[in-house]
């Protein structure tokens, strides 16, 4: 009996596990995805239930906006039909010709999604249990069924369509024809502009094979034949006028005038008319990728083609090609064709953290930069050479909000990074930190000598393939002129900046009074209050000979004032003075004369907790900021009034301490983290963020 009972429990658990995994749509993401973003709906609903979100300030605003825009009564987020307890994804799929931005969402009730589109006045088709919605030119497509919804927004790559061989194969105009066309347009700007929202038609689709990028870059059997536009100078005035009138006529029809008149009389009726017009335009196509809507004003048979420049004819054709690619891509996704899964990528699966509420993963930073940089301008220049995979994760915890990130380098770049970051922060800095009076700090530790030695290599990696000879000579000259070891002794590479607050100083300035009786001006001295930062900066040094000479020269020229134990520099036409000294291998620079006196007299009151010591000495970069300690220290004059001061102080009081740090490199991986503490009395990070949002809106 126990055996059967245990078997039933095990079976139920297995079925429930399979059901959960079946709803996890990560297996549907293509293996060649360039970037993937994940939002853990289950984690978010544990921190805040759907009903709590509906009653929250952001939730109410979202529902109110939807009800206002679409005249639909949405009682809550569950009315949209998605499985809010599952994972939501965004991924980018890119080839040489087009970039697809894809949103993949789990569906709980397809009927509710149907209703959502219906209430918005958007008509969709149904085929094999898959609903499909196309925008007016079919370049934005949404498919959904009982399991998932996929929305695809494509972006064509100009560099691909600018290739001469591609333009010839696709039947596009030559670049010089477009340049001539645009110059003519600027001279006689009566031709109608063709916007992205107009419908398009792909000519010759029966025998034409459209290239979908590198992997599908086949030769077209029968290229599209486009009509040759007659140059303006060869056309008679009558034919030019006829062409212009015909083209403009399609944009000045009576329905447009009627909609404008309706808008004045009844805005609601005008909006309904626009919706019905959009529905009529979408009724002509379905899930079949060959169904691309036709715009009669710009169809090949239209007489107005003669009045359209090659530039706008090309835009129509490229939009049609993009529509075909997008339809095929989304159809293949639902059909499961050629779909390797991203789960086969070990780096992606390694980056998955079930405790994170949101994650962004990039398959290669170098690939990403190459995909989006304008290659026509940066051809051969590799700004991100050596950069590999990267990820960022958001954690909404009970006591803190944390975001971590990591990036991996290849062996050459990893070796450079390890050499540059081998130095640790100078422990002597901690003797001049008092956490009771400081508001924040920023510290860094790098090796100046190693950086100067490795810098030529970094420049060569970026520009070497284009300017190999020039870069080689420049790096040799750089190494010849600089003594890396000597510079590394003067400025070792580690430093710390401590921010202690703001102070006001009364300063004098020249002004002029105007006498209206005798029309004369008189120079007078006036005073005003200036808000100045109170800070201390420390930099490590080993060789002070050059700095000593610079100080002696400044004193001789009366640019630097010697106060016996420390020095003072006054900046002309500035209310701020700086104080500095060199002591125990540390260069001190401060805006506070009293603090500088304490440093040279060894009377500085030191106080540093173990938490700050660990952050400063254990990382190459560390920063800290306490918003609460800034409360009451910002003068009302700087914010424009007492009301703004109170609002600012309230916001600062509600924020926790903020920490930023980078961790020592592990192999070829560099990682960093930013976090903010949650004030006492808050239930969790998500509800805390929502409360801040509401307070700011109020």
C-alpha positions as CSV (number, residue, x, y, z in Angstrom):
1,X,0.0,0.0,0.0
2,X,2.8,2.3,0.9
3,X,4.5,1.5,-2.3
4,X,1.5,2.5,-4.4
5,X,1.0,5.6,-2.3
6,X,4.6,6.7,-2.8
7,X,4.4,5.9,-6.5
8,X,1.3,8.1,-6.8
9,X,3.1,10.9,-5.0
10,X,6.2,10.5,-7.2
11,X,4.1,10.4,-10.3
12,X,2.2,13.5,-9.3
13,X,5.4,15.3,-8.6
14,X,6.8,14.2,-12.0
15,X,3.8,15.4,-13.8
16,X,3.8,18.7,-12.1
17,X,7.5,19.1,-12.9
18,X,6.9,18.3,-16.5
19,X,4.1,20.8,-16.7
20,X,6.3,23.5,-15.2
21,X,9.1,22.7,-17.6
22,X,6.7,22.6,-20.5
23,X,5.8,26.2,-19.8
24,X,9.5,27.2,-19.6
25,X,9.9,28.6,-23.1
26,X,13.7,28.9,-23.0
27,X,14.0,25.7,-25.0
28,X,12.2,27.6,-27.9
29,X,14.9,30.3,-28.1
30,X,17.2,29.7,-31.1
31,X,20.7,28.5,-30.5
32,X,22.2,31.4,-32.4
33,X,20.5,34.1,-30.3
34,X,22.9,37.0,-29.9
35,X,21.3,38.2,-26.6
36,X,18.7,36.9,-24.2
37,X,16.8,38.7,-21.4
38,X,14.8,36.7,-18.8
39,X,12.2,38.0,-16.3
40,X,11.3,35.4,-13.7
41,X,7.6,35.8,-13.2
42,X,7.5,33.2,-10.5
43,X,10.0,35.1,-8.4
44,X,8.1,38.4,-8.8
45,X,4.7,36.9,-7.9
46,X,6.3,35.5,-4.7
47,X,7.5,38.9,-3.7
48,X,4.2,40.5,-4.7
49,X,1.0,38.7,-5.6
50,X,-0.9,39.7,-8.8
51,X,-3.8,41.1,-6.7
52,X,-1.3,43.2,-4.7
53,X,0.2,44.5,-8.0
54,X,-3.3,45.4,-9.3
55,X,-3.9,47.5,-6.2
56,X,-0.4,49.2,-6.3
57,X,0.2,52.6,-7.7
58,X,2.0,51.4,-10.9
59,X,-0.6,48.7,-11.4
60,X,-3.5,51.1,-11.3
61,X,-1.7,53.5,-13.6
62,X,-1.2,50.7,-16.2
63,X,-4.8,49.5,-16.1
64,X,-6.1,53.1,-16.3
65,X,-4.0,53.8,-19.3
66,X,-5.2,50.7,-21.1
67,X,-8.8,51.4,-20.3
68,X,-8.4,55.0,-21.6
69,X,-6.5,54.1,-24.7
70,X,-8.4,51.1,-25.8
71,X,-11.8,51.6,-24.2
72,X,-11.5,48.2,-22.6
73,X,-12.3,47.2,-19.0
74,X,-9.3,45.3,-17.7
75,X,-9.8,44.4,-14.0
76,X,-6.3,43.1,-13.5
77,X,-3.1,41.9,-15.1
78,X,-4.5,38.4,-15.3
79,X,-7.0,39.6,-17.9
80,X,-4.3,39.7,-20.5
81,X,-4.1,35.9,-20.6
82,X,-0.4,35.4,-19.8
83,X,1.0,33.0,-17.2
84,X,2.4,35.6,-14.8
85,X,4.1,32.9,-12.7
86,X,6.3,31.7,-15.5
87,X,9.3,33.2,-17.3
88,X,9.2,35.9,-19.9
89,X,11.9,36.3,-22.5
90,X,13.4,38.8,-25.0
91,X,16.0,37.6,-27.5
92,X,17.8,39.1,-30.4
93,X,18.6,37.1,-33.5
94,X,20.9,38.8,-36.0
95,X,22.5,38.0,-39.3
96,X,24.2,40.2,-41.9
97,X,21.1,41.7,-43.3
98,X,18.4,42.0,-40.5
99,X,18.1,42.1,-36.7
100,X,15.1,40.5,-35.1
101,X,13.9,41.7,-31.7
102,X,11.7,38.9,-30.4
103,X,9.5,38.9,-27.3
104,X,8.5,35.4,-26.1
105,X,5.8,35.2,-23.4
106,X,4.0,32.2,-21.8
107,X,0.2,32.0,-22.4
108,X,-2.3,30.9,-19.8
109,X,-5.5,31.7,-21.6
110,X,-5.4,32.3,-25.4
111,X,-9.0,33.4,-25.4
112,X,-8.1,36.4,-23.2
113,X,-5.4,37.5,-25.6
114,X,-7.9,37.1,-28.4
115,X,-10.2,39.4,-26.5
116,X,-7.4,41.9,-25.9
117,X,-6.7,42.3,-29.6
118,X,-10.4,42.4,-30.4
119,X,-11.0,45.2,-27.9
120,X,-8.2,47.2,-29.4
121,X,-9.8,46.9,-32.8
122,X,-7.0,44.7,-34.2
123,X,-8.1,41.8,-36.4
124,X,-6.2,38.6,-36.5
125,X,-6.4,35.3,-38.3
126,X,-6.5,31.7,-37.1
127,X,-4.7,28.8,-38.7
128,X,-3.8,25.4,-37.1
129,X,-4.6,26.9,-33.6
130,X,-2.1,29.7,-34.2
131,X,-3.5,33.3,-34.2
132,X,-1.6,35.8,-36.3
133,X,-1.6,39.6,-36.3
134,X,0.2,41.7,-38.8
135,X,0.7,45.5,-38.8
136,X,0.0,47.5,-41.8
137,X,3.2,46.6,-43.7
138,X,3.7,43.2,-42.2
139,X,7.1,44.1,-40.6
140,X,5.7,43.7,-37.1
141,X,4.1,40.3,-36.5
142,X,2.5,38.6,-33.5
143,X,1.7,34.9,-33.3
144,X,0.2,33.1,-30.3
145,X,-1.4,29.8,-29.4
146,X,-2.4,28.1,-26.1
147,X,1.2,27.9,-25.0
148,X,3.1,31.0,-26.0
149,X,3.1,34.4,-27.8
150,X,5.9,35.6,-30.1
151,X,6.1,39.2,-31.2
152,X,8.8,40.1,-33.8
153,X,10.1,43.6,-34.6
154,X,12.7,43.5,-37.3
155,X,15.3,46.1,-38.2
156,X,17.0,46.1,-41.6
157,X,20.8,46.7,-41.8
158,X,21.7,49.6,-44.1
159,X,25.2,48.2,-44.6
160,X,23.8,45.1,-46.2
161,X,21.4,46.9,-48.6
162,X,24.2,49.3,-49.5
163,X,26.3,46.6,-51.0
164,X,26.4,47.0,-54.9
165,X,26.0,43.3,-55.5
166,X,23.0,43.1,-53.1
167,X,21.3,46.1,-54.7
168,X,21.7,44.6,-58.2
169,X,20.4,41.2,-57.1
170,X,17.4,42.6,-55.4
171,X,16.6,45.1,-58.1
172,X,17.3,48.2,-56.1
173,X,18.5,51.4,-57.6
174,X,22.2,52.3,-57.8
175,X,23.5,54.6,-55.1
176,X,24.3,57.4,-57.6
177,X,20.7,57.3,-58.9
178,X,19.4,57.7,-55.3
179,X,21.8,60.6,-54.8
180,X,20.6,62.3,-57.9
181,X,17.0,61.6,-56.9
182,X,17.4,63.2,-53.5
183,X,19.1,66.3,-54.9
184,X,16.1,66.6,-57.3
185,X,13.7,66.1,-54.4
186,X,15.3,69.0,-52.5
187,X,15.0,71.3,-55.5
188,X,11.4,70.5,-56.3
189,X,9.9,69.0,-53.1
190,X,6.4,68.3,-54.4
191,X,6.7,64.5,-54.4
192,X,4.9,62.7,-51.6
193,X,7.1,61.2,-48.9
194,X,6.7,57.5,-48.4
195,X,6.6,56.7,-44.7
196,X,7.3,53.4,-43.0
197,X,3.7,52.9,-42.2
198,X,2.5,52.6,-45.8
199,X,1.7,49.1,-47.2
200,X,4.1,47.4,-49.5
201,X,4.1,44.8,-52.2
202,X,7.0,42.4,-53.2
203,X,7.1,42.2,-57.0
204,X,7.9,39.0,-58.9
205,X,7.5,36.8,-55.8
206,X,6.6,33.7,-57.8
207,X,10.1,33.1,-59.1
208,X,12.1,35.4,-56.9
209,X,14.3,33.9,-54.1
210,X,14.8,36.5,-51.4
211,X,18.1,36.4,-49.6
212,X,17.8,36.1,-45.8
213,X,21.4,36.9,-45.0
214,X,24.8,35.0,-45.1
215,X,23.2,31.6,-44.6
216,X,20.6,32.2,-47.4
217,X,22.4,34.4,-49.8
218,X,21.5,32.6,-53.0
219,X,21.4,34.1,-56.5
220,X,18.0,35.4,-57.6
221,X,16.7,33.5,-60.6
222,X,14.7,36.3,-62.0
223,X,15.6,39.7,-60.5
224,X,12.9,42.2,-60.0
225,X,12.4,44.6,-62.9
226,X,11.8,48.1,-61.8
227,X,10.6,50.9,-64.0
228,X,13.2,53.4,-65.1
229,X,12.3,56.8,-63.9
230,X,12.6,59.5,-66.5
231,X,14.9,62.3,-65.5
232,X,13.1,65.5,-64.6
233,X,14.9,67.5,-67.3
234,X,13.7,65.1,-70.1
235,X,10.1,65.3,-69.1
236,X,7.7,68.0,-70.4
237,X,6.2,70.4,-67.9
238,X,2.8,68.8,-68.5
239,X,4.1,65.3,-67.7
240,X,5.9,66.4,-64.6
241,X,2.8,68.2,-63.4
242,X,0.7,65.1,-64.2
243,X,3.0,62.9,-62.2
244,X,3.0,65.1,-59.2
245,X,-0.7,65.6,-59.2
246,X,-1.3,61.8,-59.5
247,X,1.0,61.0,-56.6
248,X,-0.3,63.7,-54.3
249,X,-3.9,62.8,-55.2
250,X,-3.6,59.5,-53.3
251,X,-2.7,61.4,-50.2
252,X,-5.5,64.0,-50.5
253,X,-8.6,61.8,-50.8
254,X,-11.9,62.8,-49.4
255,X,-11.8,60.2,-46.5
256,X,-8.8,62.1,-45.0
257,X,-10.8,65.3,-45.1
258,X,-13.8,63.5,-43.7
259,X,-11.7,62.2,-40.8
260,X,-10.4,65.6,-40.0
261,X,-13.9,67.1,-40.0
262,X,-15.1,64.2,-37.8
263,X,-12.2,64.8,-35.4
264,X,-13.3,68.3,-34.8
265,X,-16.9,67.3,-34.3
266,X,-16.5,64.1,-32.4
267,X,-13.0,62.8,-31.4
268,X,-14.3,59.4,-30.2
269,X,-16.0,58.8,-33.6
270,X,-12.8,59.9,-35.4
271,X,-10.8,57.3,-33.4
272,X,-13.2,54.6,-34.2
273,X,-13.0,55.5,-37.8
274,X,-9.2,55.2,-37.7
275,X,-9.5,51.7,-36.0
276,X,-12.0,50.5,-38.7
277,X,-9.6,51.7,-41.4
278,X,-6.7,49.8,-39.8
279,X,-8.9,46.7,-39.6
280,X,-9.9,46.9,-43.2
281,X,-6.2,47.2,-44.2
282,X,-5.3,44.0,-42.3
283,X,-8.1,41.8,-43.5
284,X,-6.2,40.9,-46.7
285,X,-3.4,38.9,-45.2
286,X,-3.1,35.7,-43.0
287,X,-0.4,33.6,-41.4
288,X,0.9,32.5,-44.8
289,X,4.2,34.4,-45.2
290,X,3.4,35.2,-48.8
291,X,0.5,37.3,-47.8
292,X,1.9,40.9,-47.8
293,X,-0.5,43.8,-48.1
294,X,-0.6,46.0,-51.1
295,X,-0.7,49.8,-51.0
296,X,-2.7,50.9,-54.1
297,X,-1.0,54.3,-54.1
298,X,2.4,52.8,-54.6
299,X,1.6,49.5,-56.4
300,X,3.5,48.6,-59.5
301,X,0.4,49.2,-61.7
302,X,-0.2,52.6,-60.2
303,X,0.2,55.5,-62.5
304,X,1.9,57.4,-59.7
305,X,5.1,55.3,-59.9
306,X,6.4,57.7,-62.5
307,X,6.4,60.5,-60.0
308,X,8.2,58.5,-57.3
309,X,12.0,58.9,-56.9
310,X,14.2,55.8,-56.9
311,X,14.8,56.4,-53.2
312,X,11.2,55.8,-52.2
313,X,10.7,53.0,-54.7
314,X,13.7,51.3,-53.0
315,X,12.2,51.9,-49.6
316,X,9.0,50.2,-50.7
317,X,10.9,47.2,-52.1
318,X,13.1,46.8,-49.0
319,X,10.1,47.0,-46.7
320,X,8.5,44.2,-48.7
321,X,11.6,42.1,-48.5
322,X,11.8,42.7,-44.7
323,X,8.2,41.7,-44.4
324,X,8.8,38.4,-46.2
325,X,11.8,37.6,-44.0
326,X,9.9,38.4,-40.8
327,X,6.9,36.3,-41.8
328,X,9.1,33.4,-42.7
329,X,11.1,33.6,-39.5
330,X,8.1,33.7,-37.3
331,X,6.4,30.9,-39.3
332,X,9.5,28.7,-38.9
333,X,9.6,29.4,-35.2
334,X,6.1,28.0,-34.6
335,X,6.6,25.2,-37.1
336,X,9.8,24.2,-35.3
337,X,12.0,24.3,-38.4
338,X,15.8,24.6,-38.1
339,X,15.4,25.3,-34.4
340,X,18.5,24.5,-32.3
341,X,17.9,25.5,-28.7
342,X,19.9,28.0,-26.7
343,X,19.9,25.4,-23.9
344,X,22.7,23.7,-25.9
345,X,24.9,26.7,-25.2
346,X,26.8,25.9,-21.9
347,X,27.6,29.5,-21.3
348,X,23.9,30.4,-21.3
349,X,22.9,27.6,-19.0
350,X,25.8,28.6,-16.7
351,X,24.5,32.2,-16.5
352,X,21.0,31.1,-15.5
353,X,20.4,31.9,-11.9
354,X,16.9,30.9,-10.5
355,X,17.3,33.4,-7.6
356,X,17.6,36.4,-10.0
357,X,14.4,38.2,-10.9
358,X,15.9,39.3,-14.2
359,X,18.9,38.3,-16.3
360,X,20.5,39.6,-19.5
361,X,23.0,37.3,-21.3
362,X,25.1,38.3,-24.3
363,X,26.7,35.6,-26.4
364,X,29.6,37.9,-27.4
365,X,30.2,41.6,-26.7
366,X,32.5,41.7,-29.8
367,X,29.7,40.1,-31.9
368,X,27.2,42.5,-30.5
369,X,29.3,45.6,-31.3
370,X,30.0,44.3,-34.8
371,X,26.3,43.7,-35.4
372,X,25.2,47.3,-34.5
373,X,28.2,49.5,-35.2
374,X,27.9,51.4,-38.6
375,X,30.5,49.3,-40.4
376,X,30.6,51.7,-43.3
377,X,32.3,54.2,-41.0
378,X,34.2,51.9,-38.7
379,X,35.2,49.2,-41.2
380,X,38.1,47.2,-39.9
381,X,38.1,48.9,-36.5
382,X,37.4,46.5,-33.7
383,X,36.6,48.4,-30.5
384,X,35.6,45.3,-28.6
385,X,38.2,42.9,-29.8
386,X,38.9,40.2,-27.2
387,X,35.6,40.7,-25.4
388,X,33.6,37.6,-25.0
389,X,30.3,36.6,-23.3
390,X,28.7,38.9,-20.7
391,X,25.7,38.8,-18.3
392,X,23.9,41.0,-15.8
393,X,21.5,39.8,-13.1
394,X,19.0,41.6,-10.9
395,X,18.2,40.3,-7.4
396,X,15.4,41.7,-5.3
397,X,16.1,40.4,-1.9
398,X,14.6,41.0,1.5
399,X,17.3,43.4,2.7
400,X,18.9,44.7,-0.4
401,X,18.5,45.3,-4.2
402,X,21.5,43.9,-6.0
403,X,22.7,43.9,-9.6
404,X,25.7,41.8,-10.6
405,X,27.6,41.7,-13.9
406,X,30.4,39.7,-15.5
407,X,32.3,39.7,-18.7
408,X,34.8,37.2,-20.1
409,X,37.8,38.1,-22.2
410,X,40.0,36.0,-24.5
411,X,43.4,34.9,-23.2
412,X,45.3,37.9,-24.7
413,X,42.9,40.5,-23.2
414,X,42.6,38.5,-20.0
415,X,46.3,38.6,-19.5
416,X,46.3,42.4,-20.0
417,X,43.5,42.9,-17.5
418,X,45.2,40.8,-14.9
419,X,48.5,42.7,-15.2
420,X,46.7,46.1,-15.0
421,X,44.6,45.1,-11.9
422,X,47.3,43.3,-9.9
423,X,47.8,46.3,-7.5
424,X,45.8,46.7,-4.2
425,X,44.7,49.9,-2.5
426,X,47.2,51.6,-0.2
427,X,46.3,50.7,3.4
428,X,47.5,54.1,4.5
429,X,44.4,55.7,3.0
430,X,42.2,54.1,5.7
431,X,44.0,56.2,8.4
432,X,42.2,59.3,7.0
433,X,38.7,58.0,6.7
434,X,36.0,58.8,9.2
435,X,32.7,57.0,8.2
436,X,30.7,59.1,10.7
437,X,31.3,62.3,8.8
438,X,31.8,61.0,5.2
439,X,28.8,60.7,2.8
440,X,30.5,58.6,0.3
441,X,33.8,57.5,-1.3
442,X,35.3,56.1,-4.5
443,X,38.5,54.1,-4.6
444,X,40.4,52.4,-7.4
445,X,43.6,50.4,-7.7
446,X,45.5,49.7,-10.9
447,X,49.2,49.5,-11.9
448,X,50.3,52.5,-13.9
449,X,53.5,50.9,-15.1
450,X,51.6,47.8,-16.4
451,X,48.9,50.0,-18.0
452,X,51.5,52.1,-19.9
453,X,53.3,49.0,-21.1
454,X,50.1,47.3,-22.2
455,X,48.4,50.4,-23.7
456,X,50.2,50.1,-27.1
457,X,49.0,46.5,-27.4
458,X,45.4,47.6,-26.7
459,X,45.5,50.3,-29.4
460,X,47.0,47.9,-31.9
461,X,44.2,45.4,-31.3
462,X,41.6,48.1,-32.1
463,X,43.1,49.8,-35.0
464,X,45.9,47.5,-36.2
465,X,44.1,45.9,-39.0
466,X,43.4,49.2,-40.7
467,X,46.3,51.4,-39.7
468,X,49.0,48.8,-39.1
469,X,52.0,50.9,-40.2
470,X,50.8,54.1,-38.5
471,X,49.9,52.3,-35.2
472,X,53.2,50.5,-35.2
473,X,55.2,53.8,-35.5
474,X,53.0,55.5,-32.9
475,X,53.3,52.8,-30.3
476,X,57.1,52.7,-30.8
477,X,57.3,56.5,-30.3
478,X,55.0,56.2,-27.3
479,X,57.3,53.6,-25.7
480,X,60.4,55.6,-26.6
481,X,59.2,58.9,-25.1
482,X,57.8,57.5,-21.9
483,X,59.6,55.8,-19.1
484,X,56.9,53.5,-17.8
485,X,58.8,52.5,-14.7
486,X,59.6,56.1,-13.7
487,X,56.0,57.3,-14.3
488,X,54.8,54.3,-12.3
489,X,56.8,55.5,-9.3
490,X,55.5,59.0,-9.4
491,X,51.9,58.0,-9.8
492,X,51.6,54.3,-8.7
493,X,48.0,53.9,-9.9
494,X,45.8,53.7,-6.8
495,X,43.8,56.5,-5.3
496,X,40.8,57.4,-3.1
497,X,38.2,60.2,-3.1
498,X,36.2,60.9,0.1
499,X,33.1,63.1,-0.1
500,X,32.3,64.7,3.2
501,X,29.4,66.9,2.3
502,X,28.6,70.4,1.2
503,X,29.4,73.7,2.8
504,X,28.5,77.3,2.1
505,X,31.0,80.1,1.8
506,X,30.3,83.8,1.5
507,X,32.3,85.3,-1.4
508,X,32.8,88.8,-2.8
509,X,32.3,89.8,-6.4
510,X,32.2,92.9,-8.5
511,X,28.9,94.2,-9.7
512,X,27.5,97.5,-11.2
513,X,24.7,99.7,-10.0
514,X,22.8,101.7,-12.6
515,X,21.7,105.3,-11.8
516,X,18.6,106.1,-13.9
517,X,18.8,109.8,-13.1
518,X,22.2,110.5,-14.6
519,X,22.5,107.3,-16.7
520,X,25.7,106.3,-15.0
521,X,27.0,103.0,-13.7
522,X,29.0,102.5,-10.5
523,X,31.2,99.6,-9.6
524,X,30.4,98.1,-6.3
525,X,31.4,95.0,-4.3
526,X,28.7,92.5,-3.3
527,X,28.6,89.2,-1.5
528,X,26.9,86.0,-2.1
529,X,26.8,82.4,-0.8
530,X,28.4,79.7,-2.9
531,X,27.8,76.0,-2.2
532,X,31.1,74.1,-2.3
533,X,32.0,70.4,-1.9
534,X,34.0,69.2,1.1
535,X,36.3,66.4,0.0
536,X,39.6,64.7,0.5
537,X,41.6,63.0,-2.3
538,X,44.6,60.7,-1.8
539,X,47.0,59.3,-4.4
540,X,50.0,56.9,-3.8
541,X,53.5,58.0,-4.9
542,X,57.0,56.6,-4.5
543,X,59.1,59.2,-6.2
544,X,58.3,62.9,-5.3
545,X,61.3,64.7,-6.9
546,X,59.3,66.0,-9.9
547,X,56.4,67.0,-7.7
548,X,58.7,68.8,-5.3
549,X,60.1,70.8,-8.2
550,X,56.7,71.7,-9.4
551,X,55.7,72.9,-5.9
552,X,58.9,75.0,-5.6
553,X,58.2,76.6,-9.0
554,X,54.6,77.4,-8.0
555,X,55.8,79.1,-4.7
556,X,58.4,81.1,-6.6
557,X,55.8,82.4,-9.1
558,X,53.3,83.0,-6.2
559,X,50.9,80.5,-7.7
560,X,51.2,78.3,-4.6
561,X,51.1,79.6,-1.0
562,X,53.3,77.8,1.6
563,X,51.6,77.4,4.9
564,X,54.6,75.8,6.5
565,X,53.2,72.3,6.9
566,X,50.9,72.3,3.8
567,X,50.3,74.3,0.6
568,X,47.4,76.3,-0.7
569,X,46.3,77.0,-4.3
570,X,43.7,79.6,-5.1
571,X,42.0,79.5,-8.5
572,X,41.4,83.0,-10.0
573,X,37.7,84.0,-10.2
574,X,36.7,81.0,-8.2
575,X,35.6,80.9,-4.5
576,X,37.2,77.6,-4.0
577,X,40.7,77.0,-2.6
578,X,42.6,73.7,-2.6
579,X,45.0,72.5,0.1
580,X,47.6,69.8,-0.5
581,X,50.7,68.1,1.0
582,X,52.8,65.0,0.6
583,X,53.2,62.7,3.6
584,X,54.2,59.0,4.0
585,X,54.2,58.3,0.2
586,X,50.7,59.8,-0.2
587,X,49.6,63.0,-2.0
588,X,46.8,64.7,-0.1
589,X,44.4,67.2,-1.8
590,X,41.5,68.7,0.1
591,X,39.0,71.5,0.1
592,X,39.1,71.8,3.9
593,X,42.0,73.6,5.5
594,X,41.1,72.3,9.0
595,X,41.1,68.7,7.8
596,X,44.5,69.3,6.1
597,X,45.9,70.6,9.3
598,X,44.7,67.5,11.2
599,X,46.5,65.3,8.6
600,X,49.9,67.0,8.9
601,X,49.6,67.1,12.7
602,X,48.6,63.4,13.0
603,X,45.4,64.4,14.8
604,X,42.9,63.0,12.3
605,X,40.1,61.0,13.9
606,X,39.9,57.7,12.1
607,X,36.9,55.4,12.0
608,X,36.4,52.6,9.5
609,X,34.2,49.6,9.9
610,X,35.2,46.1,8.9
611,X,32.6,46.2,6.0
612,X,34.3,49.2,4.4
613,X,37.8,47.8,5.0
614,X,36.8,44.6,3.2
615,X,35.3,46.6,0.3
616,X,38.2,48.9,-0.1
617,X,41.1,46.5,0.3
618,X,39.6,43.4,-1.3
619,X,38.6,45.0,-4.7
620,X,40.2,47.0,-7.5
621,X,37.3,49.4,-7.5
622,X,34.9,50.3,-4.7
623,X,32.4,53.1,-4.2
624,X,29.9,54.0,-1.5
625,X,27.2,56.6,-1.1
626,X,24.8,57.3,1.8
627,X,21.8,59.3,0.7
628,X,20.5,59.7,4.3
629,X,23.7,61.5,5.3
630,X,23.1,64.1,2.6
631,X,19.7,65.1,4.2
632,X,19.6,68.7,5.3
633,X,23.0,69.5,3.7
634,X,21.7,70.8,0.4
635,X,20.9,74.5,0.6
636,X,17.5,75.7,-0.4
637,X,19.0,78.1,-2.9
638,X,20.4,75.2,-4.9
639,X,17.0,73.5,-5.2
640,X,14.8,76.5,-5.8
641,X,12.6,76.6,-2.7
642,X,11.6,75.1,0.6
643,X,9.0,72.7,-1.0
644,X,11.6,71.1,-3.2
645,X,14.1,70.9,-0.3
646,X,11.5,68.9,1.7
647,X,10.7,66.6,-1.2
648,X,14.4,66.0,-1.9
649,X,15.1,65.3,1.8
650,X,12.2,62.9,2.0
651,X,13.4,61.0,-1.1
652,X,17.0,60.8,0.3
653,X,15.7,59.6,3.6
654,X,13.8,56.7,1.9
655,X,16.9,55.4,0.1
656,X,19.4,53.0,1.6
657,X,23.2,52.9,1.4
658,X,24.6,52.2,-2.1
659,X,27.7,50.1,-2.7
660,X,29.6,49.5,-6.0
661,X,32.6,47.1,-6.2
662,X,34.5,45.1,-8.7
663,X,35.9,41.7,-7.7
664,X,39.4,40.4,-8.4
665,X,39.6,38.6,-11.8
666,X,38.9,34.9,-11.8
667,X,40.7,33.5,-14.8
668,X,39.7,35.7,-17.7
669,X,36.4,36.8,-16.1
670,X,35.9,40.3,-14.7
671,X,32.9,40.8,-12.5
672,X,31.3,43.7,-10.6
673,X,28.3,44.4,-8.4
674,X,26.1,47.3,-7.3
675,X,23.7,47.1,-4.4
676,X,21.4,49.2,-2.3
677,X,20.3,48.4,1.3
678,X,16.6,48.4,2.1
679,X,15.6,50.6,5.1
680,X,14.1,48.8,8.1
681,X,10.4,48.2,8.0
682,X,10.2,47.2,4.3
683,X,8.9,43.7,3.5
684,X,11.0,43.1,0.4
685,X,12.8,44.9,-2.4
686,X,10.0,44.8,-4.9
687,X,7.4,46.4,-2.6
688,X,10.0,48.9,-1.5
689,X,10.6,50.0,-5.1
690,X,6.9,50.4,-5.7
691,X,6.6,52.5,-2.6
692,X,9.4,54.8,-3.7
693,X,7.7,55.1,-7.2
694,X,4.4,56.1,-5.5
695,X,6.1,58.7,-3.2
696,X,8.0,60.3,-6.1
697,X,4.7,60.6,-8.1
698,X,3.0,62.2,-5.1
